[in-house]
Amino acid sequence: MVLGVILALVLSQSARPQTPAPMTITGRVTSGTPARPIANAVVGAGATSTLTDADGRFTLDVAPPVPPAATVRIVVTCPGFLDAV
């Protein structure tokens, strides 16, 4: 099975331009049709990771990419499923 990931990206702006504000990424990990939430999946970006809750939802605070137009790679893993990137 493959995990589905729905993401929302919220960018925070800092008053000090030399210190980039962290980004908050929120989303939900699901599987199947209809979408069923996947609890305890590991969602990671770089050195930061978190677990999904019982409804498959997560919040992840990560450092912004450098340069600012770069992307952030998010990896989702859960036993019994193929990894989602």
N, C-alpha and C positions, 0 to 999 in steps of 0.2 A: 504494500500500500504506500501511497505517496501522501505526505502531509501537505495541506494547503495552508498558506500563511497570508493573512490580511494585515497590512501595516499602515500606520499613520505616522507621519514624521512631523514633529513639532520642533521648530528651531527657536532657540532662545537667543536674544541679543544681549550682549554685555555692554556696560557703560565704558569699559576699558578695552580698546581694540587690541592691545597686545596680549590679552588673555582671552582666548576664544571661549565662549560659553558652551557647556555641554549640550548635546542634542538629546531629546527624549523621544524614543521610539516606542510606540504602543501598537499592539495588534492582538490577533487571535489565531490560534493554531487549530485547524479542523481537518477532518478526513471524511471522505465519502460524500454521497448524494442521497439524502440531504446531509448537509455538513454537520458532523458530530464533533463536539469539542474534544481536544486531546489534553488531558491533565498531565502535569509533571514532565512535559517535553522541555528539553534544554534549548533555549534561544540564546545565541551568542553573536557578538560583534567584536572582533579583535580580542583583547584580554578580558572583556566584560561578558558575563553571562547571567541568566536568571532562569527560573522554572515557571512554566505556565500554571495558572490556578485551575480549580475544578471546572471552570467554564472555558478553559483554553486561552485565557487572556494573560498578557504580560506587559510589563513596562521595563524598558532598558535605557539607562543613561549612558551615553558614549561620548567620547571626545569627538569634536567635529573633524571631518576629513581635511587633509592638507594636500593640494590647494583646495579652497572652499568649493570648487565645482566638481571635486572628485566624488566618488561614490563610497558608501559604507556597505561592506559585504556582511550579510546576516545569514547565519547557519542555524537550522533547526534540526535537532536529533531526538529520537525517541525509540526505545527498544521495540522491535517488531515492525518498524517502518523504514522506508528508504529516506535518506537525508534530503532535506529541502534547502536550496540555496537561493 
